[in-house]
Amino acid sequence: MRWIAHIEGCPKRVNHAAVAVNHKVYSFGGYSTGEDCRGYTSMDVHVLNTHTNRWVKHPVSDLPYFENDDILPYRRYGHTAVVYKDNIYIWGGRNDRSSCSILFKFDTFWHCWMAPPTTGSVPLARDGHTACVWKNYMFIFGGYEEETDLFAKQVFYLDFEKLHWSYIVCGGYEPTLRDFHTTVCIKDRIYLFGGRGTILTTNLQGVQSPLETYSTGDIPVGRRSNSAFVHNGKMYIFGGYNSVKSKHYNDLYVFDPETCVWTKLHPQGTSPCARRRQACAKVGDKVFIFGGTSPHVVNDVEELNDASGLDGLVDHSDMYILDLNPSLKTLCMLTVREYNLDESSLPQSLRTELTNMHLPNKITQNRPNNASG
C-alpha cells in the first residue's frame, strides 16, 4: 500500500459527491469558498480518466438550469451519488436557499441527465445523508431535513427496478441521529461510521463512532465529513474533522467485519494533508481522493476564526492516488522519479505514464461527443 501520486489543478470542490464507473471517476457539484451558492445554476460535472489522470469538465454543466429544470439538477452540496447498472443516481443536497428531494439519473453512455418519476414514500429533502447500494436497492440514512429542521430519523430505500420508495422500521440498537457520516455495504450489511449529531439534550454538536460499541483494536476517534471505501471485504476510512477537539485528520484506518477489529495503516509516500469534505472513489486497486478543505496550520495548531470552524479554511484543488496493491512496475516508476534517474531510454508509453502521475491538470471542456475524457 502506497501513496503514488499528488496532482494539482483538479476540480476545487468541497462537499461534492463522486463515484467510479469503469475506469472513469465522475464528480458532481460541491462548492468552493467565495462562489455564489444561492443561484439555481445547473450542477457542474467533472470526469477523471484514471488511465491518464486527466480531468475534463462535462459540457452539460453549461446549460442554463431554468430552461431544463425538468431534467437538470441545480448546483448543490451535501448530496449523494451511487451507481446502478452504469447509471449514476443523485439524490438530496442543497444550495444556500433550499434542499432537494428529486431523484436524478446521469446516463454515462449518452452523458445526459434525466429525472425519472418515482412513487411511494419519498424521503423529505435533506443534505448530509448517506446512500449506498445493496442489490437493486439504494438505502438512505441520516442527514438534516429542512422541512422538520431536525436530523432525519427513518431509513428509506429506493427500488431501482420499480423506482419506488419505501421506509424501514428498524429494530435492534439504532445509531443516534446525525449527518455527514459515512456508510458502506459489505455483503448483506451496512456499516456506519462517524457523523455530526446532538449529544444528550444540549445544542452541543459532536461526533460519534457506532462501531465502537462492538469493535476492538486501533479504534479511530469519532469524526465527521471523512471518506470511506470498501476493498476486499473491509471498510477503510480516511480523514475527517472532530469538532470537540477542533482537529482535522489525514489518517487511514481499516475495519475488518469478520473480526470486528480496527487497524491503523501507515502507507508509504506523500499523504494528503489533514482535511474534511473531500471526495473519494476507488477504481480497481487505486483510490482517488480529491478536493476538500483544511485549516491554516501554524506551529502545528489549527487556526480557525470562530468556534464553528467555518472560517479560516483553505479549499483544495489537488488529487492523491493511493495504490492498495502497487505492482513492481509502479514501484520502479516511483523509484525513477524519486532518484531523478534518466528517463530518456524508457519506452514512450512509460514516459507518458510517468508524466501523467505528476503533471498538473489544466481542466478543459470536452465536446458532447467525447465528454467522457
Secondary structure, DSSP 8 states (H G I E B T S, - for coil): -EEEEEEESS---BS-EEEEETTEEEEE--B-TTS--SS--B--EEEEETTTTEEEE-GGGGS-GGGSTTT--B--BS-EEEEETTEEEEE--B-SS-B----EEEETTTTEEE----EE-----EES-EEEEETTEEEEE--EETTTTEE---EEEEETTTTEEEEE---SS-----BS-EEEEETTEEEEE--EEE-TTSS-EEE--GGGGT-EES-----BS-EEEEETTEEEEEEEEETTTTEEEEEEEEEETTTTEEEEE--BS----SBBS-EEEEETTEEEEE--EEEEEETTEEE-SSTTS-SSEEE--EEEEEESS--HHHHHHHHHHHTT---TTS-HHHHHHHHHTTS----EE--GGGTT-
